[in-house]
Amino acid sequence: FFFFFFFFFFRSVTIFFSRRLIRGAIQMASGFIRHTSSTVNPSNPPQGNHKKKDKNEKKATKVAMSPTEAYYQSRLDMVNRKGGFEAYPHKFQISMLLPDFVAKYSVLLTDKEQRREGEIVAVAGRVMSIRKQSAKLYFLDLRAEGANIQILSQFQEFSDQEAFKSTHDDIHRGDIIGVKGTPCRSSTGELSLMPKEIVILSTCFHMLPKDFTGFSDQETRYRQRYLDLIINQNTRNTFMTRSKIISFLRKFLESRNFLEVETPMMNMIAGGATAKPFITHHNDLDMKLFMRIAPELFLKMLVVGGLDRVYEIGKQFRNEGIDMTHNPEFTTCEFYWAYADYNDLMLLTEQLISEMVLAVCGTDKVKYTSDKGEHIIDFATPFRRVRMIPELESKLGKKFPSDLDSEEANAFLIELCRDNKVECPAPHTTARLLDRLVGEFIEVGCINPTFIIDHPKIMSPLAKWHRDDPNNLTERLELFVMTKEVCNAYTELNSPLIQRERFEQQMKDKQKGDEEAQEIDEDFITALEYGLPPTAGWGLGIDRLTMFLTNNNNIKEVLLFPAMKPRDVTPLVDSSLPEDSKAGKKPVKKPEPAKDVVDASMFDIRVGKIVKVEHHPNAESLYLEHIDVGEPEPRQIVSGLVKFIPIEQMQNAMVLVMCNLKPAPLRGIPSYGMVLCASDAEKTRVELLTVPVEAKVGDRVTFPGLTDAPPAEIPKKKLEKLLPGCHTSDTGAACWNNLPFTLPAGQCMSTMPNVKVG
């Protein structure tokens, strides 16, 4: 046994080393030959090395690209491969819209695997998902006009079978395609189209946000509304509802013989409402013009001319603040009705609003979610009526002066505001003081539709005097819903003499510093001198009404392209330049850079959901979290919360994430943000900030009075200045220098008052 063992052992060792020696000799000989050939013919370098080098270069380029860049490049390569012209066909003849396809064939096809043999339908839409079952079977989800169908693509049914693979390889999520095929149902019973031909009509170069995370970052949604409409069906439904509201308004008014008209957008005087206008300049006429704040004066001129019932739906422009319910550019409907008064307007408003809500929503009770919780708004008629001055007297327990136009009344209102801690920025005109008191004590109780009526004449320069109190009151009404004004209407003032007096009073307020007061419009007074019949005028804010009927508490949600501050703001014209330089003539000096403001508007803080959390592989004291903040992919964030918060509590938690910090590696793993927490001074207790229950992933924190857009990345020095200002208040509300962290759904809280946030 031992003899045979050693014999075979030594034989194996000998063979092994013999082979190694022979292989080494061959490699030495081939290396010598390559060296000799390269020396003899240096112009013919070895090809193998270049191929290897090219491969390495391509690999390095691919590694250098981010996933987004690599995706874009792959789509660009596909378009270039097909040829620029061939990749974008001029036309694809569809035979049916997708909603019509669903409506028709949902009825005609009722059984699994049923087909409409001999019928060929052509549809088009955007590919929302692709599922490859095998090399000869693909499933695509196609969306268009708010409808979805499945494309069941089989190799044996495809007309050009040689192009089957390449066609489907070229199609990616987001592409717009045209499909011709046979309507059918799949083996699971899903309504489908079995294609004979598929054509890529337009290529999507960017990755769409994933369905399970959605597209919820508010700022990105507003800036890229087209992407919001692609991904979010709710957004599409909102603007469909808005369109229905406008259509209903037109039908309602035209059925009552109102004529739709158009009036100028630019005027020499900003009249028709109490608001601050936008100013522009006409180069050819070399004159200043105002963007209209209301079409009222022009529409009343048309009534003077004999058009007894006119209306206009259009844009108004007011150079005022941007907040949850105000946008500088907004849409209104105004009508003027000869031989009617404000009593007729109240009845007509009740009829119009209640019928519209029923037609658009299918019920007169509408659910609406505000920052104070969920409400049911009841639009059933009749609407509540509240007389302004008697209601204020009842709420405040004070008797108001009979002459509200006097200095004594102004002093009374200043003291009343002071006693009730009602803030009113200067100038303290009687109209502004009354408006503030109404907002604090009457409007807050107007949840269901409520008319506030009989305004003082000092607040209503265009309204007619009240029949019961002509010296102090006017026949005016405002309709409020959920504490917000929706309609404003009154019996129109048609006396040119009194109208001039009202304008002169407005000019006095303007001289006191009230920029919103109106100027004297001589053209309008001249028109009144020709005779305006007794007339009722009415205005409706379409944007706000749409907010209530679509359950949105932010006006940006109902505007396709709301006003947004540019990410990088650089002033185009120096304010110190003369007017002729701003008008397009040669400037005399360059604009100065914008001021470097450091405040909480620099924070990009969003609501996030922790979709995955685990211990850091290189540090037991750290968590590695993956947080959905409304972007296409969850963010990777490293935090030191292990000893404060159990991992079970972290999983699926809704948190606040600061998203515009500079990425930093922590124990070898990059972190792209910071989870905000409240902690005591010794850091013995740390807890996550509480997010309102109604908050959505991607909602962005704002701060009252701060409207600047956050930068993509906060510089380190500025961050060091900003973070010490983060704290909780006496009530536990998260704040920056006493400005609360505010979300559309409410404030962010902590159970730890008066501690640091970081």
C-alpha positions, 0 to 999 in steps of 0.5 A, spaced: 500 500 500 505 504 502 509 503 495 503 504 491 502 511 495 509 514 494 509 511 487 503 515 485 505 521 489 512 522 486 509 521 479 503 526 480 509 531 483 513 530 477 508 531 472 505 538 475 512 541 475 514 539 468 507 542 465 509 549 469 516 549 466 513 547 459 508 553 460 513 558 462 518 556 456 512 558 451 510 564 455 518 567 454 518 565 447 512 568 445 514 575 449 520 575 445 517 574 439 512 580 440 518 584 443 522 583 436 516 584 432 514 591 435 522 593 434 522 591 427 515 594 425 513 600 430 508 602 426 504 596 427 503 596 435 499 590 438 492 590 437 490 586 443 493 591 448 489 597 445 482 593 445 483 592 452 485 599 453 478 601 450 474 596 454 478 599 460 476 607 458 469 605 456 468 602 463 471 608 467 467 612 463 461 608 465 463 608 472 464 615 472 457 617 470 451 617 475 445 612 474 441 618 471 447 620 466 447 613 464 440 612 463 440 619 459 446 616 455 443 610 453 436 613 451 440 618 447 444 612 444 438 609 442 435 615 438 442 616 434 442 609 432 435 609 429 437 616 426 434 623 428 428 623 423 426 616 424 426 616 431 420 622 431 414 620 426 410 626 424 403 622 425 400 616 428 393 615 426 389 613 432 382 610 431 380 611 438 381 614 445 383 610 451 377 612 455 373 610 449 376 603 448 375 602 455 368 604 455 367 600 449 370 593 450 369 593 457 362 591 455 363 587 449 369 583 452 367 579 458 370 572 458 377 571 459 382 570 453 376 573 449 378 576 442 375 581 437 377 577 431 378 581 425 377 588 429 384 592 428 384 598 433 390 604 433 391 607 440 397 611 443 399 613 450 405 613 455 408 607 457 407 607 465 410 600 466 413 594 462 413 587 464 417 581 460 414 575 461 419 571 456 423 573 450 416 572 446 411 575 451 411 582 454 406 586 458 406 594 457 401 598 461 399 604 457 396 611 459 392 616 456 387 621 457 386 619 464 385 611 462 389 605 462 389 599 458 394 593 458 398 591 451 399 584 451 405 583 446 406 576 443 411 574 438 406 570 434 401 575 433 406 581 431 407 583 424 414 584 423 417 578 428 424 579 426 423 586 429 419 584 435 425 583 440 429 590 438 422 594 438 421 591 445 428 593 447 428 600 445 421 601 449 422 604 456 418 607 461 415 614 459 416 613 452 410 615 448 408 609 443 402 608 438 399 601 438 395 597 432 392 591 434 386 586 436 382 588 443 382 582 447 382 580 455 388 576 458 388 569 461 387 573 468 381 577 465 384 584 464 382 588 458 388 588 453 390 590 446 394 585 442 399 588 438 401 587 431 405 593 430 408 598 435 411 605 434 415 609 438 413 616 437 417 620 442 422 618 447 423 619 454 430 621 456 429 621 463 427 616 469 420 617 471 419 617 479 417 610 481 409 608 482 410 606 489 414 612 492 410 617 487 412 624 486 410 628 492 415 633 493 411 640 492 416 645 489 418 640 484 411 638 482 409 646 481 416 647 477 415 641 473 407 640 472 408 636 466 411 631 470 406 631 476 400 630 471 404 624 468 405 621 475 399 623 479 392 622 477 389 626 483 393 632 479 389 631 473 383 630 477 384 637 480 384 641 473 379 637 470 374 639 476 377 646 475 375 646 467 368 644 469 367 649 474 369 654 469 364 651 464 358 651 469 359 658 470 359 660 462 353 656 461 349 658 467 350 666 465 349 665 458 343 661 459 340 668 463 342 672 457 349 674 459 354 676 454 362 674 455 366 680 453 374 682 454 377 688 457 384 691 457 389 687 461 394 694 461 391 700 464 393 707 465 390 707 472 390 701 476 382 701 478 376 697 480 379 694 486 383 696 493 390 692 491 397 694 489 398 693 482 404 691 477 407 696 473 410 695 466 412 700 461 410 701 454 417 703 450 413 706 444 409 710 448 414 711 453 409 711 458 408 707 465 402 702 465 399 698 470 397 690 469 389 690 471 387 688 478 380 688 476 376 689 470 370 692 474 370 699 471 371 697 463 365 692 464 360 698 467 362 702 462 359 697 457 353 697 461 353 705 460 353 703 453 347 699 453 350 692 454 345 690 460 348 683 462 356 682 461 361 678 464 368 676 463 372 670 466 380 672 466 386 673 469 388 679 474 394 681 477 396 684 484 403 685 486 402 682 493 404 677 498 404 669 496 401 664 501 397 658 501 391 662 498 394 668 494 398 668 488 400 674 484 396 672 478 389 669 479 383 668 475 376 671 476 369 671 474 365 678 474 358 680 471 354 686 471 347 686 471 343 692 469 336 693 473 338 689 479 341 690 486 345 686 492 338 682 494 338 679 487 345 678 487 345 674 494 339 669 491 343 668 484 349 667 488 346 661 492 343 658 486 349 658 482 354 656 487 349 650 490 347 648 483 355 648 481 357 644 487 352 639 486 354 638 478 361 638 479 361 634 486 355 630 485 353 632 492 352 639 496 356 636 502 364 637 500 369 634 505 375 639 506 381 638 510 384 644 513 390 645 517 385 645 523 382 638 521 377 635 516 371 639 515 364 638 511 362 644 508 354 644 507 353 648 500 345 647 501 341 653 501 339 658 504 346 661 506 347 664 513 347 672 513 351 676 517 351 684 518 358 686 519 357 692 524 352 689 528 356 682 528 362 686 531 359 690 536 356 683 539 363 680 538 366 685 542 361 688 546 362 695 544 358 700 541 361 703 534 360 710 533 355 712 528 359 716 523 365 711 521 368 717 517 370 721 523 377 722 526 373 719 533 371 713 529 379 712 527 381 713 534 376 708 537 378 703 532 385 703 534 384 703 541 379 697 540 385 693 536 390 695 541 385 692 547 384 686 543 391 685 541 389 685 533 395 687 529 394 692 523 400 694 520 401 702 518 397 706 515 392 705 520 386 708 516 379 706 518 378 701 512 384 697 514 382 697 521 375 695 520 378 689 515 382 687 521 377 686 526 372 683 521 378 678 519 379 676 527 372 676 529 367 674 524 371 671 518 374 665 523 366 663 524 365 662 516 366 655 515 359 653 511 358 659 506 356 665 509 354 672 507 357 678 510 353 684 508 352 691 509 359 694 509 361 701 511 362 706 505 369 707 507 371 700 505 367 700 499 368 706 494 364 703 488 358 700 492 352 704 492 349 707 499 345 703 503 337 704 503 337 704 511 343 708 513 345 712 507 350 716 511 355 710 513 353 703 510 353 700 503 349 695 499 355 690 499 356 683 500 362 678 501 361 670 501 366 667 505 367 659 505 372 656 510 374 663 513 376 665 506 373 670 501 370 667 495 365 672 492 364 680 492 358 683 490 354 690 491 349 694 488 353 699 484 354 706 485 352 710 479 352 717 481 358 721 478 358 726 484 358 721 489 363 717 486 368 722 485 367 724 493 369 716 494 375 717 489 378 723 493 377 719 500 381 714 497 386 719 494 387 721 502 388 714 504 393 713 499 397 720 501 397 717 508 401 711 505 396 706 503 399 703 497 392 699 495 388 705 495 385 707 488 386 713 484 381 718 481 379 715 474 376 721 470 374 716 464 370 712 468 367 718 472 365 721 465 362 714 463 358 715 469 355 722 467 352 719 461 348 715 465 349 708 468 342 704 470 341 701 477 346 695 476 348 689 480 356 687 480 359 680 482 366 677 482 368 670 484 375 667 485 375 661 481 382 659 484 379 659 491 373 655 489 376 650 486 381 649 492 374 647 496 371 643 491 378 639 490 380 638 497 386 643 496 388 648 502 394 651 497 392 655 491 398 652 488 395 646 487 389 649 483 394 653 478 397 649 473 403 654 473 403 657 480 408 663 481 415 660 483 421 664 485 427 662 481 432 658 484 438 662 483 435 670 483 439 675 480 436 682 479 436 684 472 435 691 473 438 696 478 433 699 482 437 706 482 437 706 475 433 712 471 426 710 468 428 710 461 434 705 463 429 700 465 425 701 459 430 698 455 434 703 453 442 703 455 443 702 462 448 707 465 451 702 471 451 694 472 446 691 477 449 690 484 448 682 486 443 680 491 443 681 498 446 675 502 440 673 506 441 668 511 434 665 514 430 659 515 428 659 508 435 656 506 432 650 509 430 644 505 426 640 510 421 635 507 416 630 510 420 623 509 418 616 511 423 611 513 422 605 508 428 601 511 433 601 517 438 597 519 445 598 523 451 601 520 455 595 518 461 599 520 459 602 527 454 599 531 452 606 534 449 608 528 443 607 524 443 606 516 436 609 514 433 609 507 428 615 507 422 616 502 422 624 501 418 624 495 424 623 490 425 618 485 429 614 489 429 613 497 435 617 500 440 614 504 442 617 511 446 615 517 444 617 524 446 616 531 440 615 534 441 607 536 441 609 543 435 613 543 430 610 539 429 603 538 430 600 531 422 598 531 420 605 532 424 607 526 421 603 521 416 606 517 416 612 521 414 619 518 420 624 520 423 631 518 429 630 513 433 636 512 435 635 504 440 640 502 446 638 506 452 637 503 453 629 502 458 627 507 461 620 508 460 617 515 464 611 517 465 609 510 458 610 507 455 617 504 449 620 508 445 625 504 441 629 509 439 629 516 433 627 520 431 632 525 430 631 532 429 634 539 434 633 544 435 636 551 442 640 553 445 634 555 443 629 550 440 624 555 433 624 551 432 625 544 426 624 540 423 624 533 419 631 531 412 629 530 409 630 523 401 632 523 397 625 521 395 628 514 402 630 512 404 627 505 411 624 504 415 630 500 411 636 503 416 641 505 416 645 511 415 653 510 416 659 515 411 664 516 413 671 512 419 667 509 418 665 501 425 664 498 426 658 495 432 654 498 438 653 495 441 646 492 446 645 498 447 650 504 454 652 505 457 650 511 458 657 514 451 659 513 449 652 516 453 653 522 449 660 523 442 657 522 442 651 526 443 654 533 436 658 531 432 651 531 428 650 538 422 648 540 417 653 543 413 653 550 408 648 547 413 644 544 412 646 537 418 646 532 421 653 531 427 657 528 427 663 532 420 663 534 418 662 527 414 655 527 416 649 522 409 649 518 407 644 513 400 644 509 397 639 514 399 643 520 405 644 525 411 640 527 411 638 534 415 635 540 413 633 547 419 636 549 418 644 550 424 649 550 429 644 547 434 644 541 432 641 535 438 638 530 
